Amino acid sequence: ATGEFVCSMATWDLRDSMSATSAAERPEVDEFELTGLETEPSQLVKPPRVKASPVHLECLYHTTVELPCDVEGGRNAVCIGRVVGIHIRDEFLVDGLVDIARIRPLARMGYQDYTVVEQVFTMAMPK
């Protein structure tokens, strides 16, 4: 509705709050209030950032892709935006690179299953 949003990285430490925000709520419900998450101002867009998240992407809305939904009256949609600002906490940067294993981001697997990144490895691209 505003044309702007923030994607705050979900981490192991934020898993319960992240899950609570997935509840189907009316648009007027403040999910920050509902979950007790603290906010901090964004720099380039109006929506606030999740203060406890170590990585934030400030975005301008581009489009929404509607996906199939098996729930009567439900909706599955992916909002796509153009990133206009990136924030990464200094303590998660090592030699100019993001230390993903220290951040421990969550990834959705399917069903009710998630995983957490705890090990990172490098593989050279074939030539």
VMD Tcl script that builds the backbone (N, CA, C; Angstrom):
set m [mol new atoms 381]
animate dup $m
set s [atomselect $m all]
$s set {name element resname resid chain x y z} {
  {N N ALA 1 A 0.824 -1.208 0.000}
  {CA C ALA 1 A 0.000 0.000 0.000}
  {C C ALA 1 A 0.857 1.256 0.000}
  {N N THR 2 A 2.041 1.194 0.639}
  {CA C THR 2 A 2.893 2.380 0.737}
  {C C THR 2 A 3.947 2.437 -0.359}
  {N N GLY 3 A 4.198 1.298 -1.013}
  {CA C GLY 3 A 5.234 1.253 -2.028}
  {C C GLY 3 A 6.628 1.052 -1.458}
  {N N GLU 4 A 6.712 0.824 -0.139}
  {CA C GLU 4 A 7.998 0.629 0.518}
  {C C GLU 4 A 7.886 -0.496 1.545}
  {N N PHE 5 A 8.988 -1.201 1.777}
  {CA C PHE 5 A 9.012 -2.205 2.839}
  {C C PHE 5 A 10.457 -2.478 3.235}
  {N N VAL 6 A 10.618 -3.157 4.368}
  {CA C VAL 6 A 11.938 -3.553 4.843}
  {C C VAL 6 A 11.936 -5.064 5.039}
  {N N CYS 7 A 12.964 -5.712 4.545}
  {CA C CYS 7 A 13.169 -7.136 4.773}
  {C C CYS 7 A 14.246 -7.250 5.843}
  {N N SER 8 A 13.850 -7.707 7.029}
  {CA C SER 8 A 14.790 -7.889 8.137}
  {C C SER 8 A 15.115 -9.376 8.233}
  {N N MET 9 A 16.399 -9.720 8.245}
  {CA C MET 9 A 16.797 -11.124 8.233}
  {C C MET 9 A 16.299 -11.843 9.481}
  {N N ALA 10 A 15.636 -12.980 9.264}
  {CA C ALA 10 A 15.176 -13.822 10.372}
  {C C ALA 10 A 16.330 -14.722 10.793}
  {N N THR 11 A 16.604 -14.744 12.087}
  {CA C THR 11 A 17.713 -15.523 12.626}
  {C C THR 11 A 17.202 -16.507 13.672}
  {N N TRP 12 A 18.087 -17.397 14.094}
  {CA C TRP 12 A 17.746 -18.359 15.144}
  {C C TRP 12 A 17.206 -17.635 16.374}
  {N N ASP 13 A 17.862 -16.555 16.773}
  {CA C ASP 13 A 17.428 -15.829 17.970}
  {C C ASP 13 A 16.058 -15.175 17.796}
  {N N LEU 14 A 15.653 -14.934 16.559}
  {CA C LEU 14 A 14.365 -14.280 16.282}
  {C C LEU 14 A 13.280 -15.266 15.829}
  {N N ARG 15 A 13.553 -16.563 15.917}
  {CA C ARG 15 A 12.642 -17.568 15.344}
  {C C ARG 15 A 11.229 -17.493 15.912}
  {N N ASP 16 A 11.060 -17.316 17.210}
  {CA C ASP 16 A 9.716 -17.284 17.791}
  {C C ASP 16 A 8.943 -16.046 17.337}
  {N N SER 17 A 9.610 -14.905 17.315}
  {CA C SER 17 A 8.960 -13.675 16.840}
  {C C SER 17 A 8.632 -13.770 15.360}
  {N N MET 18 A 9.552 -14.339 14.580}
  {CA C MET 18 A 9.302 -14.513 13.145}
  {C C MET 18 A 8.071 -15.385 12.922}
  {N N SER 19 A 7.979 -16.457 13.686}
  {CA C SER 19 A 6.832 -17.352 13.554}
  {C C SER 19 A 5.537 -16.638 13.922}
  {N N ALA 20 A 5.577 -15.847 14.986}
  {CA C ALA 20 A 4.378 -15.121 15.424}
  {C C ALA 20 A 3.886 -14.144 14.362}
  {N N THR 21 A 4.800 -13.589 13.569}
  {CA C THR 21 A 4.379 -12.639 12.530}
  {C C THR 21 A 3.768 -13.330 11.320}
  {N N SER 22 A 3.811 -14.662 11.284}
  {CA C SER 22 A 3.213 -15.364 10.147}
  {C C SER 22 A 1.716 -15.620 10.348}
  {N N ALA 23 A 1.186 -15.228 11.500}
  {CA C ALA 23 A -0.249 -15.396 11.744}
  {C C ALA 23 A -1.043 -14.513 10.774}
  {N N ALA 24 A -2.186 -14.995 10.355}
  {CA C ALA 24 A -3.051 -14.215 9.467}
  {C C ALA 24 A -3.724 -13.117 10.289}
  {N N GLU 25 A -3.290 -11.900 10.089}
  {CA C GLU 25 A -3.834 -10.749 10.825}
  {C C GLU 25 A -4.394 -9.730 9.840}
  {N N ARG 26 A -5.301 -8.926 10.325}
  {CA C ARG 26 A -5.838 -7.820 9.521}
  {C C ARG 26 A -4.731 -6.789 9.285}
  {N N PRO 27 A -4.798 -6.046 8.193}
  {CA C PRO 27 A -3.743 -5.067 7.884}
  {C C PRO 27 A -3.524 -4.028 8.980}
  {N N GLU 28 A -4.554 -3.705 9.751}
  {CA C GLU 28 A -4.408 -2.673 10.779}
  {C C GLU 28 A -3.724 -3.182 12.053}
  {N N VAL 29 A -3.466 -4.498 12.147}
  {CA C VAL 29 A -2.793 -5.054 13.324}
  {C C VAL 29 A -1.293 -4.758 13.231}
  {N N ASP 30 A -0.745 -4.174 14.280}
  {CA C ASP 30 A 0.676 -3.848 14.353}
  {C C ASP 30 A 1.432 -5.090 14.832}
  {N N GLU 31 A 2.129 -5.754 13.921}
  {CA C GLU 31 A 2.839 -6.978 14.273}
  {C C GLU 31 A 4.017 -6.720 15.206}
  {N N PHE 32 A 4.580 -5.526 15.166}
  {CA C PHE 32 A 5.634 -5.192 16.123}
  {C C PHE 32 A 5.060 -5.202 17.542}
  {N N GLU 33 A 3.910 -4.607 17.701}
  {CA C GLU 33 A 3.233 -4.587 19.001}
  {C C GLU 33 A 2.844 -6.006 19.419}
  {N N LEU 34 A 2.292 -6.747 18.491}
  {CA C LEU 34 A 1.828 -8.113 18.747}
  {C C LEU 34 A 2.953 -9.018 19.251}
  {N N THR 35 A 4.144 -8.876 18.687}
  {CA C THR 35 A 5.270 -9.746 19.026}
  {C C THR 35 A 6.219 -9.156 20.055}
  {N N GLY 36 A 6.091 -7.865 20.322}
  {CA C GLY 36 A 7.010 -7.216 21.251}
  {C C GLY 36 A 8.357 -6.886 20.630}
  {N N LEU 37 A 8.466 -6.978 19.310}
  {CA C LEU 37 A 9.722 -6.643 18.643}
  {C C LEU 37 A 9.958 -5.134 18.679}
  {N N GLU 38 A 11.185 -4.749 19.003}
  {CA C GLU 38 A 11.553 -3.331 18.956}
  {C C GLU 38 A 11.882 -2.949 17.522}
  {N N THR 39 A 11.653 -1.680 17.216}
  {CA C THR 39 A 11.954 -1.175 15.876}
  {C C THR 39 A 13.047 -0.119 15.946}
  {N N GLU 40 A 13.584 0.182 14.789}
  {CA C GLU 40 A 14.478 1.325 14.637}
  {C C GLU 40 A 14.158 1.949 13.284}
  {N N PRO 41 A 14.378 3.264 13.169}
  {CA C PRO 41 A 14.021 3.926 11.912}
  {C C PRO 41 A 14.868 3.444 10.747}
  {N N SER 42 A 14.241 3.420 9.587}
  {CA C SER 42 A 14.981 3.175 8.351}
  {C C SER 42 A 15.578 4.499 7.903}
  {N N GLN 43 A 16.466 4.435 6.936}
  {CA C GLN 43 A 17.105 5.655 6.446}
  {C C GLN 43 A 16.557 6.126 5.107}
  {N N LEU 44 A 16.060 5.186 4.277}
  {CA C LEU 44 A 15.630 5.544 2.926}
  {C C LEU 44 A 14.165 5.253 2.644}
  {N N VAL 45 A 13.506 4.494 3.515}
  {CA C VAL 45 A 12.079 4.204 3.363}
  {C C VAL 45 A 11.377 4.495 4.688}
  {N N LYS 46 A 10.059 4.616 4.644}
  {CA C LYS 46 A 9.303 4.948 5.860}
  {C C LYS 46 A 9.119 3.793 6.845}
  {N N PRO 47 A 8.878 2.552 6.392}
  {CA C PRO 47 A 8.682 1.472 7.364}
  {C C PRO 47 A 9.919 1.266 8.237}
  {N N PRO 48 A 9.713 0.927 9.503}
  {CA C PRO 48 A 10.856 0.706 10.398}
  {C C PRO 48 A 11.502 -0.649 10.174}
  {N N ARG 49 A 12.683 -0.801 10.764}
  {CA C ARG 49 A 13.431 -2.059 10.714}
  {C C ARG 49 A 13.254 -2.806 12.038}
  {N N VAL 50 A 13.450 -4.115 12.026}
  {CA C VAL 50 A 13.455 -4.916 13.256}
  {C C VAL 50 A 14.815 -4.691 13.909}
  {N N LYS 51 A 14.805 -4.051 15.066}
  {CA C LYS 51 A 16.056 -3.659 15.721}
  {C C LYS 51 A 16.970 -4.847 16.004}
  {N N ALA 52 A 16.438 -5.972 16.414}
  {CA C ALA 52 A 17.248 -7.135 16.783}
  {C C ALA 52 A 17.817 -7.886 15.582}
  {N N SER 53 A 17.350 -7.590 14.393}
  {CA C SER 53 A 17.856 -8.280 13.209}
  {C C SER 53 A 19.221 -7.717 12.815}
  {N N PRO 54 A 20.175 -8.579 12.482}
  {CA C PRO 54 A 21.512 -8.098 12.127}
  {C C PRO 54 A 21.649 -7.567 10.697}
  {N N VAL 55 A 20.662 -7.868 9.840}
  {CA C VAL 55 A 20.713 -7.449 8.437}
  {C C VAL 55 A 19.337 -6.941 8.022}
  {N N HIS 56 A 19.317 -5.784 7.355}
  {CA C HIS 56 A 18.065 -5.203 6.859}
  {C C HIS 56 A 18.249 -4.785 5.406}
  {N N LEU 57 A 17.213 -5.003 4.613}
  {CA C LEU 57 A 17.171 -4.515 3.236}
  {C C LEU 57 A 16.005 -3.540 3.127}
  {N N GLU 58 A 16.304 -2.282 2.858}
  {CA C GLU 58 A 15.253 -1.285 2.635}
  {C C GLU 58 A 14.872 -1.361 1.160}
  {N N CYS 59 A 13.565 -1.480 0.886}
  {CA C CYS 59 A 13.114 -1.769 -0.477}
  {C C CYS 59 A 11.992 -0.853 -0.949}
  {N N LEU 60 A 11.971 -0.621 -2.245}
  {CA C LEU 60 A 10.847 0.007 -2.928}
  {C C LEU 60 A 10.087 -1.106 -3.635}
  {N N TYR 61 A 8.786 -1.114 -3.472}
  {CA C TYR 61 A 7.935 -2.158 -4.047}
  {C C TYR 61 A 8.045 -2.176 -5.573}
  {N N HIS 62 A 8.146 -3.388 -6.143}
  {CA C HIS 62 A 8.185 -3.559 -7.598}
  {C C HIS 62 A 6.931 -4.276 -8.092}
  {N N THR 63 A 6.678 -5.476 -7.577}
  {CA C THR 63 A 5.523 -6.242 -8.031}
  {C C THR 63 A 5.201 -7.345 -7.026}
  {N N THR 64 A 4.033 -7.935 -7.183}
  {CA C THR 64 A 3.628 -9.086 -6.376}
  {C C THR 64 A 3.337 -10.250 -7.311}
  {N N VAL 65 A 3.868 -11.416 -6.969}
  {CA C VAL 65 A 3.617 -12.638 -7.735}
  {C C VAL 65 A 2.667 -13.499 -6.909}
  {N N GLU 66 A 1.509 -13.786 -7.464}
  {CA C GLU 66 A 0.520 -14.636 -6.790}
  {C C GLU 66 A 0.848 -16.099 -7.065}
  {N N LEU 67 A 0.843 -16.909 -6.023}
  {CA C LEU 67 A 1.136 -18.333 -6.133}
  {C C LEU 67 A -0.106 -19.135 -5.768}
  {N N PRO 68 A -0.192 -20.398 -6.174}
  {CA C PRO 68 A -1.354 -21.210 -5.809}
  {C C PRO 68 A -1.494 -21.318 -4.286}
  {N N CYS 69 A -2.753 -21.418 -3.845}
  {CA C CYS 69 A -3.039 -21.550 -2.420}
  {C C CYS 69 A -4.110 -22.616 -2.230}
  {N N ASP 70 A -3.860 -23.552 -1.323}
  {CA C ASP 70 A -4.798 -24.641 -1.068}
  {C C ASP 70 A -5.816 -24.298 0.016}
  {N N VAL 71 A -5.680 -23.143 0.648}
  {CA C VAL 71 A -6.572 -22.743 1.735}
  {C C VAL 71 A -7.704 -21.894 1.154}
  {N N GLU 72 A -8.939 -22.320 1.398}
  {CA C GLU 72 A -10.099 -21.570 0.904}
  {C C GLU 72 A -10.045 -20.132 1.411}
  {N N GLY 73 A -10.058 -19.174 0.489}
  {CA C GLY 73 A -10.006 -17.757 0.854}
  {C C GLY 73 A -8.617 -17.284 1.236}
  {N N GLY 74 A -7.622 -18.176 1.180}
  {CA C GLY 74 A -6.256 -17.821 1.542}
  {C C GLY 74 A -5.509 -17.203 0.376}
  {N N ARG 75 A -4.293 -16.807 0.649}
  {CA C ARG 75 A -3.476 -16.168 -0.376}
  {C C ARG 75 A -2.012 -16.522 -0.142}
  {N N ASN 76 A -1.329 -16.881 -1.202}
  {CA C ASN 76 A 0.121 -17.048 -1.196}
  {C C ASN 76 A 0.673 -16.059 -2.204}
  {N N ALA 77 A 1.487 -15.147 -1.731}
  {CA C ALA 77 A 2.027 -14.128 -2.617}
  {C C ALA 77 A 3.462 -13.815 -2.220}
  {N N VAL 78 A 4.262 -13.474 -3.211}
  {CA C VAL 78 A 5.630 -13.047 -2.984}
  {C C VAL 78 A 5.740 -11.604 -3.469}
  {N N CYS 79 A 6.131 -10.709 -2.570}
  {CA C CYS 79 A 6.357 -9.309 -2.927}
  {C C CYS 79 A 7.813 -9.130 -3.319}
  {N N ILE 80 A 8.022 -8.504 -4.438}
  {CA C ILE 80 A 9.373 -8.269 -4.942}
  {C C ILE 80 A 9.640 -6.781 -4.906}
  {N N GLY 81 A 10.814 -6.433 -4.412}
  {CA C GLY 81 A 11.167 -5.024 -4.331}
  {C C GLY 81 A 12.568 -4.768 -4.849}
  {N N ARG 82 A 12.857 -3.499 -5.058}
  {CA C ARG 82 A 14.209 -3.071 -5.450}
  {C C ARG 82 A 14.908 -2.592 -4.187}
  {N N VAL 83 A 16.030 -3.191 -3.870}
  {CA C VAL 83 A 16.772 -2.829 -2.666}
  {C C VAL 83 A 17.424 -1.469 -2.873}
  {N N VAL 84 A 17.132 -0.537 -1.956}
  {CA C VAL 84 A 17.724 0.804 -2.028}
  {C C VAL 84 A 18.652 1.084 -0.856}
  {N N GLY 85 A 18.640 0.208 0.142}
  {CA C GLY 85 A 19.525 0.384 1.295}
  {C C GLY 85 A 19.796 -0.942 1.968}
  {N N ILE 86 A 21.053 -1.157 2.356}
  {CA C ILE 86 A 21.451 -2.388 3.045}
  {C C ILE 86 A 22.130 -2.008 4.349}
  {N N HIS 87 A 21.729 -2.673 5.431}
  {CA C HIS 87 A 22.334 -2.433 6.742}
  {C C HIS 87 A 22.807 -3.777 7.294}
  {N N ILE 88 A 24.071 -3.843 7.674}
  {CA C ILE 88 A 24.648 -5.047 8.275}
  {C C ILE 88 A 25.395 -4.589 9.523}
  {N N ARG 89 A 25.067 -5.171 10.656}
  {CA C ARG 89 A 25.755 -4.800 11.895}
  {C C ARG 89 A 27.246 -5.089 11.792}
  {N N ASP 90 A 28.037 -4.140 12.271}
  {CA C ASP 90 A 29.494 -4.255 12.184}
  {C C ASP 90 A 30.035 -5.541 12.801}
  {N N GLU 91 A 29.445 -6.002 13.896}
  {CA C GLU 91 A 29.984 -7.191 14.566}
  {C C GLU 91 A 29.836 -8.467 13.735}
  {N N PHE 92 A 29.069 -8.391 12.636}
  {CA C PHE 92 A 28.905 -9.552 11.767}
  {C C PHE 92 A 29.704 -9.431 10.472}
  {N N LEU 93 A 30.579 -8.436 10.419}
  {CA C LEU 93 A 31.473 -8.271 9.278}
  {C C LEU 93 A 32.890 -8.655 9.692}
  {N N VAL 94 A 33.517 -9.514 8.912}
  {CA C VAL 94 A 34.888 -9.941 9.165}
  {C C VAL 94 A 35.676 -9.726 7.873}
  {N N ASP 95 A 36.656 -8.868 7.938}
  {CA C ASP 95 A 37.470 -8.532 6.756}
  {C C ASP 95 A 36.591 -8.104 5.581}
  {N N GLY 96 A 35.540 -7.357 5.876}
  {CA C GLY 96 A 34.666 -6.834 4.840}
  {C C GLY 96 A 33.624 -7.808 4.318}
  {N N LEU 97 A 33.580 -9.026 4.866}
  {CA C LEU 97 A 32.616 -10.030 4.428}
  {C C LEU 97 A 31.627 -10.338 5.551}
  {N N VAL 98 A 30.407 -10.705 5.169}
  {CA C VAL 98 A 29.380 -11.060 6.148}
  {C C VAL 98 A 29.676 -12.449 6.708}
  {N N ASP 99 A 29.704 -12.558 8.049}
  {CA C ASP 99 A 29.937 -13.839 8.717}
  {C C ASP 99 A 28.580 -14.513 8.934}
  {N N ILE 100 A 28.093 -15.200 7.913}
  {CA C ILE 100 A 26.763 -15.806 7.931}
  {C C ILE 100 A 26.627 -16.840 9.045}
  {N N ALA 101 A 27.663 -17.615 9.307}
  {CA C ALA 101 A 27.580 -18.645 10.353}
  {C C ALA 101 A 27.329 -18.015 11.725}
  {N N ARG 102 A 27.876 -16.832 11.986}
  {CA C ARG 102 A 27.628 -16.138 13.265}
  {C C ARG 102 A 26.218 -15.568 13.331}
  {N N ILE 103 A 25.680 -15.155 12.193}
  {CA C ILE 103 A 24.321 -14.598 12.156}
  {C C ILE 103 A 23.285 -15.692 12.393}
  {N N ARG 104 A 23.524 -16.869 11.857}
  {CA C ARG 104 A 22.626 -18.018 11.971}
  {C C ARG 104 A 21.224 -17.720 11.399}
  {N N PRO 105 A 21.153 -17.361 10.108}
  {CA C PRO 105 A 19.842 -17.077 9.513}
  {C C PRO 105 A 18.997 -18.340 9.383}
  {N N LEU 106 A 17.683 -18.123 9.346}
  {CA C LEU 106 A 16.732 -19.218 9.156}
  {C C LEU 106 A 16.414 -19.375 7.677}
  {N N ALA 107 A 16.071 -20.586 7.297}
  {CA C ALA 107 A 15.596 -20.858 5.947}
  {C C ALA 107 A 14.380 -21.767 6.046}
  {N N ARG 108 A 13.348 -21.452 5.273}
  {CA C ARG 108 A 12.137 -22.260 5.241}
  {C C ARG 108 A 12.350 -23.450 4.333}
  {N N MET 109 A 11.984 -24.636 4.805}
  {CA C MET 109 A 12.189 -25.847 4.017}
  {C C MET 109 A 10.903 -26.381 3.397}
  {N N GLY 110 A 9.796 -26.200 4.046}
  {CA C GLY 110 A 8.540 -26.768 3.593}
  {C C GLY 110 A 7.813 -27.346 4.787}
  {N N TYR 111 A 6.551 -27.691 4.605}
  {CA C TYR 111 A 5.709 -28.141 5.717}
  {C C TYR 111 A 5.832 -27.096 6.831}
  {N N GLN 112 A 6.148 -27.535 8.028}
  {CA C GLN 112 A 6.389 -26.621 9.145}
  {C C GLN 112 A 7.881 -26.606 9.497}
  {N N ASP 113 A 8.718 -27.023 8.554}
  {CA C ASP 113 A 10.138 -27.211 8.820}
  {C C ASP 113 A 10.985 -26.018 8.383}
  {N N TYR 114 A 11.969 -25.730 9.212}
  {CA C TYR 114 A 12.963 -24.690 8.948}
  {C C TYR 114 A 14.334 -25.290 9.212}
  {N N THR 115 A 15.364 -24.597 8.784}
  {CA C THR 115 A 16.723 -24.960 9.151}
  {C C THR 115 A 17.467 -23.682 9.492}
  {N N VAL 116 A 18.615 -23.829 10.114}
  {CA C VAL 116 A 19.429 -22.683 10.479}
  {C C VAL 116 A 20.823 -22.881 9.893}
  {N N VAL 117 A 21.381 -21.808 9.345}
  {CA C VAL 117 A 22.725 -21.888 8.776}
  {C C VAL 117 A 23.730 -21.809 9.916}
  {N N GLU 118 A 24.502 -22.880 10.060}
  {CA C GLU 118 A 25.529 -22.917 11.107}
  {C C GLU 118 A 26.900 -23.246 10.540}
  {N N GLN 119 A 26.941 -23.652 9.289}
  {CA C GLN 119 A 28.206 -23.982 8.653}
  {C C GLN 119 A 28.191 -23.421 7.244}
  {N N VAL 120 A 29.258 -22.771 6.868}
  {CA C VAL 120 A 29.387 -22.193 5.538}
  {C C VAL 120 A 30.661 -22.752 4.908}
  {N N PHE 121 A 30.591 -23.108 3.630}
  {CA C PHE 121 A 31.775 -23.573 2.928}
  {C C PHE 121 A 31.825 -22.933 1.563}
  {N N THR 122 A 33.016 -22.882 1.002}
  {CA C THR 122 A 33.227 -22.258 -0.308}
  {C C THR 122 A 33.500 -23.338 -1.339}
  {N N MET 123 A 32.907 -23.177 -2.497}
  {CA C MET 123 A 33.170 -24.063 -3.631}
  {C C MET 123 A 33.502 -23.185 -4.826}
  {N N ALA 124 A 34.610 -23.479 -5.470}
  {CA C ALA 124 A 34.994 -22.708 -6.660}
  {C C ALA 124 A 34.065 -23.053 -7.820}
  {N N MET 125 A 33.703 -22.048 -8.578}
  {CA C MET 125 A 32.889 -22.253 -9.773}
  {C C MET 125 A 33.729 -22.940 -10.847}
  {N N PRO 126 A 33.143 -23.868 -11.618}
  {CA C PRO 126 A 33.912 -24.489 -12.703}
  {C C PRO 126 A 34.244 -23.448 -13.768}
  {N N LYS 127 A 35.368 -23.666 -14.407}
  {CA C LYS 127 A 35.816 -22.719 -15.460}
  {C C LYS 127 A 35.353 -23.165 -16.800}
}
mol reanalyze $m
mol bondsrecalc $m
mol representation Tube
mol addrep $m
